[in-house]
Amino acid sequence: MAQGKIYDSIKGEFIVGVEYQMFDSSYSNWWGELNLTDYMRIPDGSYILELADGRRGRCVLNRKLNKAISGLLPLHCFRFRGSSELK
């Protein structure tokens, strides 16, 4: 998995590091899954995801609950879907 960062979508402040896997990185429809690198609760919603190559884009995070079976806490696992172009 690649290393990235999550930022607040309004203030632009760093929130947490992530490990992510991108399943589709097309211009208008990028999405994948990510795990938080630190134990913290963040609500579902709009954030800015910074990828390992430095590109950023606005995305929507939704908790992925079925990862609990694999031993990861559900509050660490999210699906993301891009809502803006990666720049």
Contacts in CASP RR format, 6 or more apart in sequence:
PFRMAT RR
TARGET T0000
AUTHOR 0000-0000-0000
METHOD contacts of the structure
MODEL  1
MAQGKIYDSIKGEFIVGVEYQMFDSSYSNWWGELNLTDYMRIPDGSYILE
LADGRRGRCVLNRKLNKAISGLLPLHCFRFRGSSELK
1 19 0 8 1.000
1 20 0 8 1.000
1 21 0 8 1.000
1 35 0 8 1.000
2 19 0 8 1.000
2 20 0 8 1.000
2 21 0 8 1.000
2 22 0 8 1.000
2 51 0 8 1.000
2 52 0 8 1.000
3 17 0 8 1.000
3 18 0 8 1.000
3 19 0 8 1.000
3 20 0 8 1.000
3 37 0 8 1.000
3 52 0 8 1.000
4 17 0 8 1.000
4 18 0 8 1.000
4 19 0 8 1.000
4 20 0 8 1.000
4 49 0 8 1.000
4 50 0 8 1.000
4 51 0 8 1.000
4 52 0 8 1.000
5 14 0 8 1.000
5 15 0 8 1.000
5 16 0 8 1.000
5 17 0 8 1.000
5 18 0 8 1.000
5 49 0 8 1.000
5 50 0 8 1.000
6 14 0 8 1.000
6 15 0 8 1.000
6 16 0 8 1.000
6 17 0 8 1.000
6 18 0 8 1.000
6 34 0 8 1.000
6 36 0 8 1.000
6 42 0 8 1.000
6 47 0 8 1.000
6 48 0 8 1.000
6 49 0 8 1.000
6 50 0 8 1.000
6 61 0 8 1.000
7 13 0 8 1.000
7 14 0 8 1.000
7 15 0 8 1.000
7 47 0 8 1.000
7 48 0 8 1.000
7 49 0 8 1.000
7 50 0 8 1.000
7 56 0 8 1.000
8 15 0 8 1.000
8 47 0 8 1.000
8 48 0 8 1.000
9 46 0 8 1.000
9 47 0 8 1.000
9 48 0 8 1.000
9 58 0 8 1.000
12 48 0 8 1.000
15 42 0 8 1.000
15 47 0 8 1.000
16 36 0 8 1.000
16 37 0 8 1.000
16 38 0 8 1.000
16 40 0 8 1.000
16 42 0 8 1.000
17 36 0 8 1.000
17 37 0 8 1.000
17 38 0 8 1.000
18 34 0 8 1.000
18 35 0 8 1.000
18 36 0 8 1.000
18 37 0 8 1.000
18 49 0 8 1.000
19 34 0 8 1.000
19 35 0 8 1.000
19 37 0 8 1.000
20 32 0 8 1.000
20 33 0 8 1.000
20 34 0 8 1.000
20 35 0 8 1.000
20 49 0 8 1.000
20 51 0 8 1.000
20 80 0 8 1.000
21 32 0 8 1.000
21 33 0 8 1.000
21 34 0 8 1.000
22 30 0 8 1.000
22 31 0 8 1.000
22 32 0 8 1.000
22 51 0 8 1.000
23 31 0 8 1.000
23 32 0 8 1.000
23 33 0 8 1.000
24 30 0 8 1.000
24 31 0 8 1.000
24 32 0 8 1.000
25 86 0 8 1.000
27 85 0 8 1.000
28 85 0 8 1.000
29 82 0 8 1.000
30 59 0 8 1.000
30 81 0 8 1.000
30 82 0 8 1.000
30 86 0 8 1.000
31 79 0 8 1.000
31 80 0 8 1.000
31 81 0 8 1.000
31 82 0 8 1.000
32 79 0 8 1.000
32 80 0 8 1.000
32 81 0 8 1.000
33 64 0 8 1.000
33 77 0 8 1.000
33 78 0 8 1.000
33 79 0 8 1.000
33 80 0 8 1.000
34 49 0 8 1.000
34 61 0 8 1.000
34 77 0 8 1.000
34 78 0 8 1.000
34 80 0 8 1.000
35 72 0 8 1.000
35 76 0 8 1.000
35 77 0 8 1.000
35 78 0 8 1.000
36 42 0 8 1.000
36 75 0 8 1.000
36 76 0 8 1.000
36 78 0 8 1.000
39 73 0 8 1.000
39 75 0 8 1.000
39 76 0 8 1.000
40 75 0 8 1.000
41 75 0 8 1.000
42 61 0 8 1.000
44 60 0 8 1.000
44 61 0 8 1.000
44 62 0 8 1.000
44 63 0 8 1.000
44 78 0 8 1.000
45 60 0 8 1.000
45 61 0 8 1.000
45 62 0 8 1.000
46 58 0 8 1.000
46 59 0 8 1.000
46 60 0 8 1.000
46 61 0 8 1.000
46 83 0 8 1.000
47 58 0 8 1.000
47 59 0 8 1.000
47 60 0 8 1.000
47 61 0 8 1.000
48 56 0 8 1.000
48 57 0 8 1.000
48 58 0 8 1.000
48 59 0 8 1.000
49 56 0 8 1.000
49 57 0 8 1.000
49 58 0 8 1.000
49 59 0 8 1.000
49 80 0 8 1.000
49 82 0 8 1.000
50 56 0 8 1.000
50 57 0 8 1.000
51 86 0 8 1.000
55 86 0 8 1.000
55 87 0 8 1.000
56 86 0 8 1.000
56 87 0 8 1.000
57 82 0 8 1.000
57 84 0 8 1.000
57 85 0 8 1.000
57 86 0 8 1.000
57 87 0 8 1.000
58 82 0 8 1.000
58 83 0 8 1.000
58 84 0 8 1.000
59 80 0 8 1.000
59 81 0 8 1.000
59 82 0 8 1.000
59 83 0 8 1.000
59 84 0 8 1.000
60 80 0 8 1.000
60 81 0 8 1.000
60 82 0 8 1.000
60 83 0 8 1.000
61 78 0 8 1.000
61 79 0 8 1.000
61 80 0 8 1.000
62 78 0 8 1.000
62 79 0 8 1.000
62 80 0 8 1.000
62 81 0 8 1.000
63 74 0 8 1.000
63 75 0 8 1.000
63 77 0 8 1.000
63 78 0 8 1.000
64 74 0 8 1.000
64 77 0 8 1.000
64 78 0 8 1.000
64 79 0 8 1.000
65 74 0 8 1.000
65 77 0 8 1.000
67 74 0 8 1.000
67 76 0 8 1.000
67 77 0 8 1.000
68 74 0 8 1.000
END
